[in-house]
Amino acid sequence: MLYISLNQTGKAESVERLFHFVGGIAGPWTVTGTKSVIGESLRAVERLAIVGGGTDLPQGGDWVLRGVVSNERYVTHQEREALRATQAGLGREHSVLAALIPIRKSPAWWALAQDERRIIVEEQSRHIHMGMKYLPAIARRLHHCRDLGEPFDFLTWFEYAAADASAFEELVGLLRLTEEWKYVDREVDVRLIRA
């Protein structure tokens, strides 16, 4: 599944949309810890593979989470441009640490209108504003999975250097204190290191 996107220079490029996160015994990422933050956890696994597009998945997977990279929600035009100008891409050589954080929000969250959710995300929680302070050190990609029938609504993938590990912990800790996180009813935190 591909879509056309504009890169940071404004040039159109083809981008993979569908990703499979396969937890098991294969993959370039070694799992250093899996914990439940809220609700049921995922089964602990040794490795993680991230596979784009098709269905050629590694053997030995204990679980597979699917997500789609979609249009940006809850951001204004100005915020989107600031994010594009500041955030770094994934796969940087020095980014040897990662986190996969699957999240499910409550039915009360999904009962809100889009503008009501935007107020909670940014005007009350300052989610985008807060995250900007940690760019480009922490790279991230959000995957939507609610409409795929997955057990989570979002999968957020973060990559960062060992030198930025404390900054990442600070960011995650601050986000979990926001008004927005009152609507999270399941969250798992999977930490990884590139093998």
N, CA, C and O of each residue as an XYZ file, in Angstrom:
780
protein
N       0.854     -1.159      0.000
C       0.000      0.000      0.000
C       0.907      1.232      0.000
O       1.639      1.467      0.962
N       0.858      2.007     -1.068
C       1.692      3.200     -1.219
C       0.820      4.434     -1.340
O      -0.333      4.355     -1.765
N       1.379      5.580     -0.963
C       0.717      6.836     -1.238
C       1.764      7.850     -1.655
O       2.956      7.655     -1.416
N       1.324      8.925     -2.275
C       2.229      9.973     -2.729
C       2.268     11.058     -1.665
O       1.226     11.505     -1.186
N       3.466     11.477     -1.299
C       3.651     12.490     -0.276
C       4.662     13.506     -0.775
O       5.463     13.212     -1.663
N       4.623     14.695     -0.204
C       5.647     15.686     -0.498
C       6.739     15.572      0.548
O       6.463     15.574      1.748
N       7.996     15.473      0.087
C       9.093     15.404      1.046
C       9.424     16.813      1.532
O       8.732     17.768      1.181
N      10.480     16.946      2.339
C      10.808     18.248      2.931
C      11.199     19.295      1.897
O      11.125     20.490      2.185
N      11.606     18.887      0.716
C      11.951     19.847     -0.332
C      10.766     20.157     -1.233
O      10.894     20.937     -2.177
N       9.607     19.553     -0.952
C       8.410     19.794     -1.742
C       8.263     18.868     -2.941
O       7.322     19.013     -3.722
N       9.179     17.919     -3.095
C       9.136     16.976     -4.206
C       8.220     15.801     -3.866
O       8.258     15.279     -2.752
N       7.397     15.390     -4.831
C       6.502     14.254     -4.625
C       7.303     12.958     -4.624
O       8.204     12.767     -5.441
N       6.962     12.073     -3.695
C       7.614     10.769     -3.640
C       6.604      9.728     -3.187
O       5.618     10.036     -2.517
N       6.877      8.493     -3.570
C       6.037      7.371     -3.195
C       6.469      6.888     -1.814
O       7.662      6.712     -1.564
N       5.508      6.674     -0.918
C       5.816      6.310      0.461
C       4.975      5.090      0.851
O       3.788      5.009      0.538
N       5.619      4.150      1.539
C       4.914      2.973      2.058
C       3.937      3.424      3.138
O       4.265      4.291      3.947
N       2.749      2.848      3.157
C       1.731      3.225      4.139
C       1.467      2.158      5.185
O       1.307      2.474      6.364
N       1.418      0.885      4.768
C       1.051     -0.195      5.678
C       2.301     -0.831      6.267
O       3.229     -1.188      5.541
N       2.315     -0.970      7.591
C       3.456     -1.575      8.271
C       2.972     -2.660      9.222
O       1.926     -2.535      9.859
N       3.763     -3.734      9.301
C       3.528     -4.833     10.231
C       4.663     -4.822     11.253
O       5.837     -4.843     10.882
N       4.319     -4.789     12.520
C       5.296     -4.904     13.596
C       5.177     -6.337     14.100
O       4.164     -6.720     14.685
N       6.229     -7.126     13.865
C       6.184     -8.556     14.158
C       7.091     -8.851     15.351
O       8.314     -8.748     15.257
N       6.482     -9.214     16.456
C       7.229     -9.576     17.654
C       7.435    -11.074     17.698
O       6.473    -11.838     17.625
N       8.688    -11.501     17.817
C       8.967    -12.937     17.842
C      10.434    -13.215     18.027
O      11.053    -12.713     18.965
N      11.008    -14.026     17.124
C      12.410    -14.432     17.257
C      13.284    -13.871     16.145
O      14.481    -14.154     16.101
N      12.699    -13.069     15.234
C      13.465    -12.544     14.105
C      13.309    -11.031     14.031
O      12.315    -10.470     14.491
N      14.309    -10.384     13.444
C      14.238     -8.950     13.221
C      15.483     -8.243     13.708
O      16.231     -8.779     14.525
N      15.709     -7.039     13.207
C      16.918     -6.295     13.549
C      16.882     -5.612     14.914
O      17.896     -5.082     15.369
N      15.730     -5.622     15.565
C      15.619     -4.969     16.871
C      15.493     -6.014     17.975
O      14.640     -6.898     17.904
N      16.348     -5.912     18.998
C      16.284     -6.765     20.174
C      15.407     -6.078     21.214
O      15.621     -4.910     21.538
N      14.423     -6.799     21.735
C      13.525     -6.241     22.739
C      14.221     -6.296     24.096
O      14.649     -7.359     24.546
N      14.327     -5.137     24.736
C      14.962     -5.063     26.054
C      13.935     -5.033     27.184
O      14.283     -5.235     28.348
N      12.682     -4.784     26.846
C      11.637     -4.780     27.859
C      10.269     -4.536     27.260
O      10.120     -3.794     26.289
N       9.265     -5.175     27.858
C       7.866     -4.977     27.475
C       7.076     -4.831     28.754
O       7.129     -5.698     29.626
N       6.334     -3.725     28.873
C       5.534     -3.557     30.083
C       4.191     -2.921     29.754
O       4.061     -2.133     28.817
N       3.216     -3.283     30.542
C       1.903     -2.667     30.457
C       1.938     -1.359     31.227
O       2.376     -1.317     32.376
N       1.475     -0.298     30.592
C       1.312      0.980     31.287
C      -0.119      1.062     31.802
O      -0.362      1.442     32.947
N      -1.067      0.695     30.929
C      -2.490      0.623     31.277
C      -3.069     -0.597     30.559
O      -2.879     -0.751     29.352
N      -3.767     -1.456     31.285
C      -4.439     -2.587     30.652
C      -3.508     -3.744     30.356
O      -2.403     -3.836     30.889
N      -3.984     -4.616     29.498
C      -3.281     -5.861     29.158
C      -2.004     -5.580     28.374
O      -1.984     -4.713     27.500
N      -0.954     -6.304     28.685
C       0.327     -6.163     27.988
C       0.337     -7.018     26.730
O      -0.650     -7.679     26.409
N       1.443     -7.000     26.031
C       1.712     -7.918     24.937
C       2.621     -9.016     25.468
O       3.337     -8.815     26.449
N       2.592    -10.167     24.828
C       3.488    -11.248     25.210
C       4.931    -10.790     25.005
O       5.244    -10.170     23.989
N       5.799    -11.086     25.949
C       7.215    -10.737     25.828
C       7.840    -11.529     24.684
O       7.586    -12.725     24.542
N       8.650    -10.871     23.877
C       9.324    -11.504     22.737
C      10.798    -11.100     22.748
O      11.201    -10.181     23.462
N      11.588    -11.804     21.946
C      13.025    -11.527     21.863
C      13.360    -10.428     20.866
O      14.216     -9.585     21.132
N      12.682    -10.434     19.711
C      13.063     -9.553     18.604
C      11.825     -8.903     17.995
O      10.692     -9.324     18.228
N      12.087     -7.856     17.201
C      11.017     -7.182     16.481
C      11.472     -6.905     15.061
O      12.583     -6.431     14.827
N      10.592     -7.209     14.116
C      10.806     -6.867     12.713
C       9.697     -5.916     12.295
O       8.550     -6.057     12.719
N      10.045     -4.957     11.468
C       9.059     -4.031     10.911
C       9.037     -4.268      9.414
O      10.041     -4.079      8.726
N       7.886     -4.681      8.919
C       7.758     -5.054      7.512
C       6.742     -4.135      6.859
O       5.601     -4.034      7.309
N       7.163     -3.470      5.798
C       6.263     -2.588      5.071
C       5.495     -3.339      4.010
O       6.002     -4.291      3.417
N       4.274     -2.910      3.773
C       3.483     -3.398      2.654
C       2.995     -4.817      2.758
O       2.256     -5.170      3.677
N       3.418     -5.640      1.798
C       2.911     -6.998      1.588
C       2.828     -7.887      2.794
O       2.915     -7.435      3.936
N       2.661     -9.138      2.526
C       2.399    -10.094      3.601
C       3.539    -11.075      3.828
O       3.342    -12.086      4.503
N       4.730    -10.811      3.286
C       5.877    -11.690      3.528
C       6.445    -11.382      4.902
O       7.391    -10.606      5.035
N       5.865    -11.989      5.915
C       6.252    -11.705      7.293
C       7.254    -12.739      7.775
O       7.226    -13.885      7.329
N       8.145    -12.344      8.688
C       9.114    -13.303      9.221
C       8.421    -14.443      9.963
O       7.352    -14.265     10.546
N       9.041    -15.598      9.931
C       8.525    -16.762     10.647
C       8.801    -16.598     12.141
O       9.703    -15.860     12.537
N       8.021    -17.287     12.957
C       8.267    -17.293     14.394
C       7.705    -16.090     15.118
O       8.160    -15.767     16.215
N       6.723    -15.415     14.530
C       6.120    -14.261     15.189
C       5.107    -14.682     16.240
O       4.226    -15.497     15.965
N       5.227    -14.130     17.447
C       4.246    -14.388     18.503
C       3.059    -13.438     18.388
O       1.943    -13.785     18.775
N       3.298    -12.250     17.861
C       2.222    -11.295     17.616
C       2.589    -10.374     16.452
O       3.762    -10.143     16.158
N       1.546     -9.861     15.803
C       1.703     -8.921     14.696
C       0.728     -7.778     14.925
O      -0.466     -7.997     15.130
N       1.242     -6.566     14.889
C       0.405     -5.370     14.970
C       0.538     -4.626     13.646
O       1.645     -4.402     13.157
N      -0.608     -4.244     13.072
C      -0.592     -3.537     11.795
C      -1.031     -2.097     11.994
O      -1.898     -1.797     12.815
N      -0.402     -1.205     11.212
C      -0.795      0.190     11.250
C      -0.531      0.853      9.914
O       0.329      0.422      9.146
N      -1.279      1.903      9.650
C      -1.174      2.639      8.403
C      -0.721      4.060      8.692
O      -1.262      4.731      9.571
N       0.273      4.509      7.944
C       0.674      5.910      8.009
C      -0.384      6.683      7.229
O      -0.647      6.371      6.068
N      -0.982      7.673      7.848
C      -2.113      8.372      7.261
C      -1.870      9.871      7.263
O      -0.791     10.345      7.617
N      -2.899     10.607      6.861
C      -2.782     12.055      6.907
C      -2.669     12.513      8.357
O      -3.139     11.845      9.279
N      -2.038     13.659      8.533
C      -1.836     14.172      9.888
C      -3.154     14.741     10.412
O      -3.834     15.507      9.728
N      -3.492     14.356     11.621
C      -4.717     14.829     12.244
C      -4.359     15.759     13.396
O      -3.274     15.664     13.969
N      -5.258     16.636     13.721
C      -5.158     17.531     14.872
C      -4.100     18.615     14.721
O      -3.904     19.392     15.655
N      -3.412     18.701     13.589
C      -2.405     19.752     13.419
C      -2.926     20.856     12.513
O      -3.675     20.603     11.569
N      -2.522     22.076     12.811
C      -2.818     23.197     11.930
C      -1.767     23.215     10.823
O      -0.764     22.505     10.897
N      -2.005     24.022      9.807
C      -1.043     24.152      8.714
C       0.316     24.608      9.252
O       1.351     24.063      8.868
N       0.314     25.583     10.121
C       1.559     26.112     10.691
C       2.300     25.039     11.497
O       3.520     24.921     11.392
N       1.582     24.272     12.287
C       2.210     23.198     13.064
C       2.786     22.130     12.146
O       3.885     21.630     12.386
N       2.052     21.780     11.101
C       2.532     20.769     10.155
C       3.826     21.218      9.489
O       4.759     20.428      9.348
N       3.884     22.467      9.085
C       5.099     22.976      8.444
C       6.268     22.993      9.428
O       7.395     22.672      9.050
N       6.017     23.360     10.675
C       7.082     23.358     11.688
C       7.581     21.945     11.944
O       8.785     21.731     12.084
N       6.673     20.981     12.008
C       7.074     19.585     12.199
C       7.913     19.094     11.025
O       8.954     18.468     11.223
N       7.471     19.372      9.820
C       8.213     18.930      8.635
C       9.605     19.537      8.578
O      10.552     18.883      8.140
N       9.735     20.769      9.012
C      11.028     21.446      8.966
C      11.986     20.960     10.051
O      13.201     21.101      9.918
N      11.440     20.390     11.122
C      12.263     20.052     12.286
C      12.494     18.564     12.480
O      13.595     18.158     12.850
N      11.483     17.743     12.239
C      11.627     16.330     12.584
C      12.579     15.604     11.640
O      12.689     15.923     10.456
N      13.249     14.632     12.202
C      14.205     13.817     11.450
C      13.535     12.534     10.984
O      12.516     12.111     11.530
N      14.122     11.929      9.974
C      13.616     10.658      9.481
C      14.082      9.496     10.343
O      14.978      9.637     11.174
N      13.466      8.364     10.131
C      13.859      7.147     10.830
C      15.088      6.549     10.167
O      15.443      6.916      9.047
N      15.736      5.619     10.869
C      16.856      4.885     10.283
C      18.202      5.582     10.371
O      19.143      5.186      9.683
N      18.317      6.607     11.195
C      19.613      7.277     11.341
C      20.598      6.322     12.016
O      20.233      5.585     12.931
N      21.824      6.344     11.565
C      22.840      5.408     12.049
C      23.013      5.462     13.568
O      23.163      4.420     14.207
N      22.995      6.651     14.144
C      23.228      6.782     15.585
C      21.987      6.475     16.439
O      22.089      6.380     17.662
N      20.833      6.323     15.810
C      19.608      6.033     16.557
C      19.499      4.526     16.788
O      18.826      3.814     16.043
N      20.170      4.064     17.826
C      20.244      2.625     18.105
C      19.189      2.161     19.104
O      19.026      0.959     19.316
N      18.469      3.103     19.723
C      17.407      2.757     20.660
C      16.060      3.075     20.030
O      15.948      3.974     19.197
N      15.046      2.332     20.434
C      13.704      2.553     19.892
C      12.660      2.195     20.937
O      12.936      1.516     21.926
N      11.450      2.678     20.679
C      10.292      2.311     21.495
C       9.098      2.156     20.575
O       8.866      2.982     19.692
N       8.347      1.094     20.788
C       7.063      0.897     20.137
C       6.024      1.052     21.232
O       6.021      0.298     22.205
N       5.134      2.037     21.072
C       4.120      2.282     22.089
C       2.738      2.192     21.448
O       2.250      3.159     20.864
N       2.108      1.012     21.563
C       0.734      0.856     21.102
C      -0.236      1.456     22.136
O      -0.077      1.266     23.342
N      -1.241      2.182     21.633
C      -2.206      2.858     22.504
C      -3.618      2.628     21.984
O      -3.864      2.647     20.778
N      -4.535      2.412     22.913
C      -5.959      2.387     22.581
C      -6.643      3.445     23.431
O      -6.410      3.531     24.637
N      -7.488      4.248     22.799
C      -8.236      5.265     23.533
C      -9.653      4.768     23.810
O     -10.172      3.893     23.117
N     -10.246      5.334     24.812
C     -11.546      4.879     25.302
C     -12.685      5.253     24.349
O     -12.525      6.131     23.502
N     -13.832      4.585     24.490
C     -15.006      4.980     23.701
C     -15.385      6.450     23.915
O     -15.899      7.093     23.000
N     -15.138      6.985     25.107
C     -15.448      8.402     25.372
C     -14.637      9.314     24.444
O     -15.132     10.354     24.011
N     -13.395      8.927     24.139
C     -12.566      9.718     23.228
C     -13.169      9.739     21.829
O     -13.271     10.791     21.197
N     -13.560      8.573     21.361
C     -14.086      8.462     20.000
C     -15.490      9.029     19.878
O     -15.958      9.267     18.765
N     -16.174      9.252     20.999
C     -17.497      9.887     20.962
C     -17.388     11.399     20.774
O     -18.366     12.057     20.419
N     -16.196     11.949     21.014
C     -15.981     13.388     20.844
C     -15.887     13.739     19.359
O     -15.467     12.916     18.546
N     -16.277     14.952     19.018
C     -16.109     15.447     17.650
C     -14.633     15.769     17.417
O     -13.874     15.955     18.368
N     -14.237     15.831     16.157
C     -12.840     16.104     15.789
C     -12.327     17.383     16.452
O     -11.213     17.394     16.976
N     -13.113     18.457     16.440
C     -12.651     19.708     17.029
C     -12.498     19.590     18.547
O     -11.621     20.226     19.132
N     -13.343     18.784     19.183
C     -13.212     18.578     20.623
C     -11.929     17.812     20.946
O     -11.255     18.108     21.932
N     -11.596     16.827     20.109
C     -10.347     16.083     20.322
C      -9.146     16.991     20.102
O      -8.166     16.900     20.842
N      -9.198     17.862     19.103
C      -8.101     18.812     18.843
C      -7.875     19.711     20.063
O      -6.730     19.968     20.435
N      -8.938     20.181     20.679
C      -8.809     21.034     21.870
C      -8.059     20.284     22.966
O      -7.180     20.846     23.619
N      -8.409     19.015     23.165
C      -7.745     18.224     24.210
C      -6.294     17.952     23.834
O      -5.404     18.087     24.674
N      -6.041     17.569     22.579
C      -4.683     17.226     22.141
C      -3.743     18.415     22.252
O      -2.649     18.285     22.801
N      -4.146     19.560     21.746
C      -3.191     20.660     21.672
C      -3.477     21.799     22.632
O      -2.562     22.258     23.316
N      -4.695     22.265     22.706
C      -4.957     23.434     23.548
C      -4.858     23.100     25.037
O      -4.414     23.929     25.830
N      -5.271     21.884     25.418
C      -5.176     21.493     26.825
C      -3.897     20.717     27.127
O      -3.231     20.992     28.126
N      -3.548     19.755     26.282
C      -2.409     18.879     26.566
C      -1.096     19.379     25.970
O      -0.023     19.015     26.450
N      -1.167     20.204     24.935
C       0.036     20.753     24.282
C       0.914     19.637     23.708
O       2.141     19.735     23.717
N       0.274     18.584     23.213
C       0.961     17.398     22.699
C       1.961     17.763     21.593
O       3.130     17.385     21.666
N       1.511     18.483     20.587
C       2.375     18.837     19.460
C       3.464     19.793     19.911
O       4.637     19.597     19.594
N       3.090     20.810     20.637
C       4.049     21.797     21.137
C       5.123     21.127     22.005
O       6.310     21.428     21.875
N       4.705     20.236     22.870
C       5.634     19.530     23.749
C       6.596     18.656     22.937
O       7.804     18.664     23.177
N       6.060     17.914     21.989
C       6.890     17.036     21.169
C       7.921     17.779     20.347
O       9.020     17.270     20.126
N       7.583     18.992     19.886
C       8.513     19.790     19.078
C       9.819     20.066     19.826
O      10.873     20.190     19.202
N       9.758     20.161     21.128
C      10.956     20.459     21.931
C      11.988     19.329     21.867
O      13.162     19.541     22.168
N      11.553     18.139     21.478
C      12.437     16.976     21.471
C      12.882     16.580     20.062
O      13.514     15.541     19.871
N      12.551     17.408     19.092
C      12.974     17.184     17.708
C      14.237     17.985     17.425
O      14.403     19.060     18.001
N      15.110     17.525     16.590
C      15.078     16.290     15.821
C      15.708     15.093     16.545
O      15.830     14.020     15.954
N      16.109     15.256     17.808
C      16.796     14.164     18.523
C      15.971     12.881     18.522
O      16.516     11.793     18.340
N      14.668     13.004     18.722
C      13.792     11.842     18.760
C      12.965     11.831     17.474
O      12.190     12.752     17.216
N      13.135     10.799     16.688
C      12.363     10.643     15.455
C      11.167      9.752     15.754
O      11.250      8.842     16.578
N      10.047     10.022     15.074
C       8.864      9.204     15.333
C       8.018      9.076     14.077
O       8.069      9.904     13.167
N       7.233      7.994     14.070
C       6.244      7.809     13.010
C       4.998      7.218     13.651
O       5.065      6.218     14.366
N       3.865      7.847     13.385
C       2.583      7.407     13.929
C       1.869      6.530     12.911
O       1.805      6.856     11.726
N       1.334      5.415     13.391
C       0.576      4.477     12.557
C      -0.836      4.384     13.128
O      -1.014      4.177     14.328
N      -1.830      4.539     12.267
C      -3.232      4.432     12.672
C      -3.689      2.992     12.447
O      -3.384      2.394     11.415
N      -4.417      2.440     13.411
C      -4.861      1.055     13.252
C      -6.298      0.816     13.672
O      -6.787     -0.307     13.554
N      -6.973      1.811     14.147
C      -8.360      1.647     14.604
C      -9.258      1.075     13.505
O     -10.044      0.161     13.757
N      -9.143      1.605     12.299
C     -10.016      1.174     11.208
C      -9.590     -0.157     10.582
O     -10.270     -0.673      9.695
N      -8.466     -0.712     11.044
C      -8.007     -2.007     10.547
C      -8.507     -3.161     11.418
O      -8.247     -4.329     11.130
N      -9.226     -2.816     12.487
C      -9.725     -3.854     13.392
C      -8.651     -4.391     14.316
O      -8.772     -5.503     14.830
N      -7.613     -3.622     14.530
C      -6.509     -4.035     15.396
C      -6.861     -3.808     16.868
O      -7.821     -3.095     17.159
N      -6.112     -4.394     17.797
C      -6.411     -4.227     19.224
C      -6.021     -2.856     19.781
O      -6.378     -2.525     20.911
N      -5.290     -2.056     18.994
C      -4.891     -0.710     19.402
C      -5.382      0.293     18.365
O      -5.675     -0.076     17.227
N      -5.470      1.550     18.755
C      -5.857      2.617     17.833
C      -4.655      3.231     17.137
O      -4.743      3.649     15.983
N      -3.519      3.285     17.849
C      -2.307      3.907     17.329
C      -1.089      3.074     17.713
O      -1.046      2.471     18.786
N      -0.111      3.049     16.829
C       1.204      2.496     17.125
C       2.183      3.632     16.865
O       2.279      4.131     15.744
N       2.901      4.034     17.888
C       3.906      5.070     17.672
C       5.278      4.426     17.791
O       5.588      3.746     18.769
N       6.091      4.659     16.766
C       7.451      4.134     16.700
C       8.408      5.301     16.884
O       8.339      6.288     16.153
N       9.297      5.188     17.858
C      10.291      6.219     18.150
C      11.685      5.632     17.965
O      11.916      4.466     18.287
N      12.611      6.428     17.452
C      14.026      6.052     17.382
C      14.856      7.222     17.903
O      14.539      8.387     17.662
N      15.949      6.876     18.636
C      16.783      7.922     19.211
C      18.144      7.336     19.589
O      18.304      6.122     19.710
N      19.106      8.216     19.770
C      20.457      7.810     20.159
C      20.499      7.528     21.656
O      19.657      8.014     22.412
N      21.479      6.744     22.073
C      21.640      6.446     23.498
C      21.790      7.729     24.313
O      21.327      7.796     25.451
N      22.428      8.736     23.746
C      22.627     10.016     24.440
C      21.307     10.746     24.687
O      21.239     11.631     25.539
N      20.265     10.380     23.950
C      18.960     11.048     24.087
C      17.941     10.215     24.861
O      16.755     10.543     24.875
N      18.394      9.147     25.499
C      17.478      8.261     26.225
C      16.758      8.982     27.364
O      15.561      8.772     27.559
N      17.452      9.817     28.108
C      16.789     10.527     29.213
C      15.788     11.547     28.678
O      14.749     11.767     29.301
N      16.075     12.170     27.546
C      15.123     13.106     26.937
C      13.866     12.361     26.508
O      12.758     12.875     26.663
N      14.029     11.151     25.968
C      12.862     10.373     25.575
C      12.011     10.017     26.793
O      10.786     10.127     26.749
N      12.655      9.591     27.875
C      11.908      9.266     29.100
C      11.150     10.485     29.604
O      10.010     10.368     30.054
N      11.770     11.641     29.531
C      11.123     12.881     29.957
C       9.886     13.167     29.094
O       8.817     13.481     29.618
N      10.041     13.056     27.777
C       8.925     13.298     26.862
C       7.756     12.362     27.154
O       6.621     12.819     27.296
N       8.015     11.071     27.246
C       6.949     10.100     27.487
C       6.288     10.352     28.840
O       5.067     10.257     28.966
N       7.091     10.672     29.844
C       6.542     10.967     31.168
C       5.626     12.177     31.158
O       4.568     12.163     31.786
N       6.024     13.217     30.455
C       5.193     14.422     30.370
C       3.892     14.163     29.620
O       2.831     14.625     30.038
N       3.969     13.425     28.514
C       2.752     13.125     27.750
C       1.751     12.324     28.581
O       0.542     12.531     28.475
N       2.250     11.422     29.396
C       1.363     10.576     30.201
C       0.678     11.345     31.338
O      -0.231     10.820     31.981
N       1.107     12.571     31.581
C       0.477     13.410     32.610
C      -0.592     14.334     32.036
O      -1.251     15.052     32.789
N      -0.773     14.330     30.735
C      -1.675     15.288     30.093
C      -3.141     14.870     30.178
O      -3.469     13.725     30.490
N      -4.001     15.830     29.891
C      -5.445     15.590     29.826
C      -5.769     14.512     28.797
O      -6.658     13.689     29.016
N      -5.059     14.513     27.687
C      -5.290     13.536     26.623
C      -5.139     12.104     27.129
O      -5.905     11.225     26.736
N      -4.153     11.864     28.002
C      -3.886     10.496     28.462
C      -4.963      9.959     29.391
O      -4.988      8.761     29.675
N      -5.861     10.831     29.874
C      -6.990     10.345     30.668
C      -7.926      9.496     29.815
O      -8.737      8.738     30.348
N      -7.817      9.619     28.492
C      -8.659      8.867     27.575
C      -8.001      7.572     27.099
O      -8.610      6.830     26.328
N      -6.786      7.284     27.533
C      -6.100      6.052     27.136
C      -6.561      4.923     28.055
O      -6.469      5.035     29.277
N      -7.059      3.829     27.458
C      -7.475      2.702     28.301
C      -6.625      1.447     28.096
O      -6.826      0.437     28.770
N      -5.667      1.520     27.155
C      -4.672      0.449     27.034
C      -3.415      1.044     26.431
O      -3.467      1.723     25.406
N      -2.293      0.787     27.069
C      -1.002      1.259     26.569
C       0.078      0.253     26.967
O       0.166     -0.171     28.119
N       0.887     -0.111     25.987
C       2.017     -1.006     26.213
C       3.270     -0.266     25.772
O       3.244      0.489     24.800
N       4.351     -0.482     26.479
C       5.622      0.177     26.191
C       6.666     -0.907     25.904
O       7.062     -1.654     26.799
N       7.104     -0.980     24.643
C       8.102     -1.969     24.214
C       9.384     -1.223     23.903
O       9.388     -0.342     23.042
N      10.476     -1.555     24.585
C      11.759     -0.896     24.369
C      12.701     -1.824     23.631
O      12.690     -3.039     23.831
N      13.533     -1.215     22.753
C      14.361     -2.008     21.867
C      15.734     -1.379     21.656
O      15.942     -0.187     21.885
N      16.661     -2.221     21.212
C      17.984     -1.771     20.793
C      18.292     -2.452     19.473
O      17.983     -3.628     19.283
N      18.904     -1.703     18.559
C      19.199     -2.285     17.251
C      20.335     -3.290     17.393
O      21.384     -2.980     17.959
N      20.118     -4.499     16.873
C      21.099     -5.578     16.995
C      22.302     -5.305     16.114
O      23.237     -6.105     16.082
